[in-house]
Amino acid sequence: MEIKDNVMSIADDYDAFFVDIYGVLFDGAVLFDGTLSTLERLNNLGKKIIILSNSTQTALDAMIGYAQRGMAMGVHYDKFVTSGEFLRHTLIGNSEEFQRVLGRRPVSYRCMFMGNDSIFRSAGLEKTSDDDAADFFYIGVPRASYGAVRVDNVRDEAGRPVKIEDLGNHDWKRLRDDHGRRGFEEFAIQLEMCLRKNKLLVVANPDIFAHGTLDHTENRYPIVTQGCLGAYYEKLGGRVIYFGKPLPGIFEYARRFVDPKDRIVMVGDTPWTDIAGANGVGIDSLLVMTGIAAEFCKGVGLSPKSAKKLDTLFGEIAPLMLKANFSPRPTYLARRFAAIN
């Protein structure tokens, strides 16, 4: 792995940049310093910039949301590709995966938790509140009765802290947070209901967690996202279809928007989605030490002294997250995406 200052350090070597947004450009509340100016510099150099996100929004909804933060298509990026958009594309034009699992084309879905219905609009599906009638359950943004659930203050029944990468090895009905709240138990009860009914779960965000705000301050915390529930449902014995990184389908979909001859690099903050996905489709990658990577490597200075933490991240934590016996490693490491003058 080569250590770089920021994305501009590799700008001359690539024609197209697939760029994650959460943890790379955006910290869960605001854009990182220098993000817009760096994107604009890449654009001015003639680089193609594809925002490749595990967001469950449609591309249009995401574009509108980030436009309010100053990101403009044609100035800061060329195309917005989301996992929600890829799911929608699959339902409308290529539903073989659903037919393989269900034995038929799905006609109805049930939304669990908060859901963005726009990805199902005009997709030939009917939304239902009848558990039994639904062909599959779509996992929206997970929320417990008290709101979003943090993954960094979880304790087992004996009061011992539970590591993020070890969440799947615990019985969620026995977990609580520092305030005694049992959000994971609420999730487990709903997932067990799905399992009893033998329902397929559709997950359009394979991420285990993302950073976001929980209160009226600007404090950001790692919060449970859809991939965490999908992984636990699989552990229970349930069937899950994922859309998004690290699966190759979304990378191949994103490749439609660049030239086949383009030299592509994936810029992300998560070894088990961004980097593993890039490795899987044979493209280079730059891991920025913000967002998810920063959560596991606090204080890493990208120096020889940081080697042990990085080896743990790539060699131990990443395989656990991937449920695989290989270690995804990036082509480059950088402290941040943006070039700050």
Long-range contacts (C-beta under 8 A, 24 or more apart in sequence): 1-329, 1-330, 1-331, 1-332, 1-333, 2-331, 2-332, 2-333, 3-302, 3-332, 3-333, 3-334, 4-286, 4-332, 4-333, 4-334, 5-334, 5-335, 5-339, 6-38, 6-334, 6-335, 6-336, 6-337, 6-338, 6-339, 6-340, 7-38, 7-42, 7-267, 7-286, 7-288, 7-334, 7-337, 7-338, 7-339, 8-38, 8-41, 8-42, 8-339, 9-332, 9-334, 10-265, 10-286, 10-332, 11-41, 11-42, 11-45, 11-47, 13-263, 13-265, 14-47, 14-262, 14-263, 14-264, 14-265, 14-284, 15-47, 15-48, 15-258, 15-259, 15-261, 15-262, 15-263, 15-264, 16-47, 16-48, 16-49, 16-50, 16-258, 16-259, 16-262, 16-263, 16-264, 16-265, 17-42, 17-47, 17-48, 17-49, 17-50, 17-264, 17-265, 17-267, 18-50, 18-52, 18-251, 18-254, 18-264, 18-265, 18-266, 18-267, 18-278, 18-283, 19-49, 19-50, 19-51, 19-52, 19-77, 19-266, 19-267, 19-268, 19-337, 20-51, 20-52, 20-53, 20-54, 20-245, 20-266, 20-267, 20-268, 20-269, 20-270, 20-274, 21-51, 21-53, 21-55, 21-66, 22-53, 22-54, 22-55, 22-207, 22-210, 22-211, 22-269, 22-291, 23-210, 23-211, 23-268, 23-269, 23-270, 23-288, 23-290, 23-291, 23-292, 23-293, 23-294, 24-267, 24-268, 24-269, 24-288, 24-290, 24-291, 24-337, 25-51, 25-71, 25-337, 26-66, 26-69, 27-211, 27-220, 27-290, 27-291, 28-210, 28-211, 28-212, 28-213, 28-220, 29-212, 29-213, 29-218, 29-220, 30-69, 30-218, 31-69, 31-70, 31-71, 32-290, 32-336, 32-337, 32-338, 33-338, 33-340, 34-336, 34-338, 34-339, 34-340, 34-341, 35-337, 35-338, 36-70, 36-71, 36-76, 37-338, 37-339, 38-337, 38-338, 38-339, 39-71, 39-75, 39-76, 39-77, 40-75, 40-76, 41-339, 43-74, 43-75, 43-76, 43-77, 43-78, 48-78, 48-257, 48-258, 48-259, 48-262, 49-76, 49-77, 49-78, 49-79, 50-77, 50-78, 50-79, 50-80, 50-81, 50-254, 50-257, 50-258, 51-77, 51-79, 51-80, 51-81, 52-81, 52-245, 52-250, 52-251, 52-254, 52-266, 53-80, 53-81, 53-82, 53-83, 54-82, 54-83, 54-204, 54-205, 54-206, 54-207, 54-227, 54-244, 54-245, 54-273, 55-82, 55-83, 55-84, 55-205, 56-82, 56-83, 56-84, 56-87, 56-115, 56-116, 56-119, 56-140, 56-141, 56-204, 56-205, 56-226, 57-82, 57-84, 57-85, 57-116, 57-118, 57-119, 58-82, 58-84, 58-85, 58-88, 58-116, 58-118, 58-119, 59-85, 60-118, 61-116, 61-118, 78-257, 79-254, 79-257, 81-250, 81-253, 81-254, 81-257, 83-204, 83-205, 83-206, 83-243, 83-244, 83-245, 83-250, 84-116, 84-119, 84-204, 84-205, 84-243, 85-119, 86-204, 86-243, 86-244, 86-249, 86-250, 86-253, 87-119, 87-202, 87-204, 87-243, 88-119, 88-120, 88-123, 89-253, 90-243, 90-249, 91-120, 91-123, 91-124, 91-125, 92-122, 92-123, 92-124, 97-241, 98-135, 98-136, 98-241, 101-200, 101-239, 101-241, 102-135, 102-136, 102-200, 104-135, 106-135, 106-136, 107-135, 108-133, 108-134, 108-135, 109-134, 109-135, 109-136, 109-137, 109-138, 109-202, 110-134, 110-136, 110-137, 110-138, 110-199, 111-137, 111-138, 111-140, 112-137, 112-138, 112-139, 112-140, 112-190, 112-194, 112-201, 113-139, 113-140, 113-141, 113-142, 113-143, 114-140, 114-141, 114-143, 115-140, 115-141, 116-140, 119-204, 131-193, 131-197, 131-199, 132-197, 134-199, 135-200, 136-199, 136-200, 136-201, 136-202, 136-241, 137-194, 137-199, 137-200, 137-201, 137-202, 138-201, 138-202, 138-204, 139-201, 139-202, 139-203, 139-204, 139-226, 139-229, 139-230, 140-226, 141-225, 141-226, 142-187, 142-224, 142-225, 142-226, 142-228, 142-229, 144-181, 144-182, 144-183, 144-186, 144-187, 145-183, 145-186, 146-181, 146-183, 147-214, 148-212, 148-214, 148-223, 148-224, 149-177, 149-183, 149-184, 149-187, 149-223, 149-224, 150-177, 150-214, 150-221, 150-222, 150-223, 150-224, 151-208, 151-209, 151-222, 151-223, 151-224, 151-228, 152-221, 152-222, 152-295, 153-177, 153-178, 154-184, 164-208, 164-209, 164-222, 164-295, 164-296, 165-296, 165-317, 165-320, 165-321, 166-320, 167-208, 167-228, 167-232, 168-231, 168-232, 168-235, 172-232, 183-224, 187-224, 187-229, 187-232, 188-232, 191-229, 191-232, 191-233, 191-236, 191-238, 192-236, 194-233, 194-238, 195-233, 195-236, 195-237, 195-238, 199-238, 200-238, 200-239, 200-240, 200-241, 201-229, 201-230, 201-233, 201-238, 201-239, 201-240, 201-241, 202-240, 202-241, 202-243, 203-227, 203-229, 203-230, 203-240, 203-241, 203-242, 203-243, 203-244, 204-242, 204-243, 204-244, 205-244, 206-230, 206-242, 206-243, 206-244, 206-245, 206-246, 206-247, 206-273, 207-244, 207-270, 207-273, 207-292, 208-321, 209-292, 209-295, 210-292, 211-291, 211-295, 222-295, 231-323, 244-273, 245-270, 245-273, 245-274, 245-276, 245-277, 246-272, 246-273, 246-274, 246-275, 246-276, 246-277, 246-280, 246-322, 246-328, 247-277, 248-277, 248-280, 248-281, 250-277, 251-277, 251-278, 251-280, 251-281, 251-283, 252-281, 265-331, 267-337, 269-293, 269-294, 271-313, 271-314, 271-317, 271-318, 271-321, 271-328, 271-329, 271-330, 272-318, 272-321, 272-322, 272-328, 275-318, 275-328, 275-329, 275-330, 276-318, 276-322, 276-328, 278-330, 279-328, 279-329, 284-331, 284-332, 285-330, 285-331, 285-332, 286-330, 286-331, 286-332, 286-333, 286-334, 287-330, 287-332, 287-333, 287-334, 288-334, 288-335, 288-336, 288-337, 289-333, 289-334, 289-335, 289-336, 290-335, 290-336, 290-337, 302-333, 302-334, 302-335
